[in-house]
Amino acid sequence: MHRFAAALAGLCLAAAGTTAVVAAGPATAAPACSVGYRVNSWQTGFTAEITVTNGATALSSWTLTWHYAGSQSVTSAWNATVRQSGTAVTAESLPYNASLPAGGSVSFGLQGTSTGPDPTDFALNGVACGDTAPPVTTTPTTPTTTTSTPPPAGCADAAICDDFEQQTGSAPAGRWTVGAANCQGTGTVTVDTAVAHSGTRSVKVAGGGGYCNHAFFGTSVSGSGVLYGRFWVRHTTALPAGHVTFMALRDTADGGRDLRAGGQNRALQWNRESDDATLPAQSPAGVAQSVPLPTGTWSCFEFAIDGAAGQLRTWLGSAAVAGLVVDGVPTPDVDQQWLARAWHPALADLRLGWESYGGDADTLWFDDVALGSSRIGC
């Protein structure tokens, strides 16, 4: 398997971020608001989870403003409409979270490029969060640059949640890097506006037969804690008898080799690139404990990887797949290869696409991708 030459670096889904809280000092009245700003940053960008707690006056709509002191630039957002003009940022409520009662809280998130100091000059509906004057519902002035959309559905508190509705080019960009390592063939990755699980966009991967015709798009992750993933996949050709991969995660604890999810013997399987261990074992009894991946329909694929415990779980359509579990308890015809040595993965990226180690081609669509530290669900 391979690494992206231009892979995004350093995003730590499980790392603790920093939290900046703006609140008033001693005063005779409650402050207008308080703001929790929790940021996860890497070399070239960041994500931020922002929680606004209202003061004593109920609001029928809300607008939070602040300024960045560094070179941060917002590129996408969820649970709010976020706009930026220069260093000034405005986050506006959406219809489903506009009502903010006294003492109530609302959360939204954003992603951006570059890094810098956390903002501190938050204001709610024009009133500074340390001010004791009550904010009022206002109609904000719209800056010129819009950088956000309503949130993708069903992402819970995932650190990465992408339905690709932000994509405007022919290939996925932003957090996603497209590439095919080692050799370049006929495989392609494109943003598709004709087929989607939700909204109007998905990512289409046309993977050719043979190793050099692989194609992937990916984003960075990091850490050895528990990583939960969820994505919807639709494909054209049934999983073949030969070995294929539609998801890969680079494991820095295993010499940079890949942990791979795909199929063999016409059923879903996991494969460890470093020693070619399979899950389940490729015996008739082992394969019978896995399931095929339906064609011509959207399927929800979920996984959980616990690096510290060396455990792995898999769900398809919210149902656990018995043959795709590593729980530390030996299971005949399932995990004997996997448990042949200690395994404690430290994952560095997630890549979705197609790789065939024979002559098997497939066309796949991916949508509503989410990664987090707790189960996200379908």
PyMOL commands that set and color helices and strands:
alter all, ss='L'
color gray80, all
select helices_A, chain A and resi 95-97+211-213+252-254+284-287+322-324+338-340
alter helices_A, ss='H'
color red, helices_A
select strands_A, chain A and resi 18-22+33-42+45-54+63-67+73-78+81-85+88-92+105-113+123-124+127-128+160-162+177-179+188-192+202-207+215-220+226-235+244-251+257-264+267-272+277-279+299-306+311-316+319-320+349-356+362-372
alter strands_A, ss='S'
color yellow, strands_A
deselect
rebuild
show_as cartoon
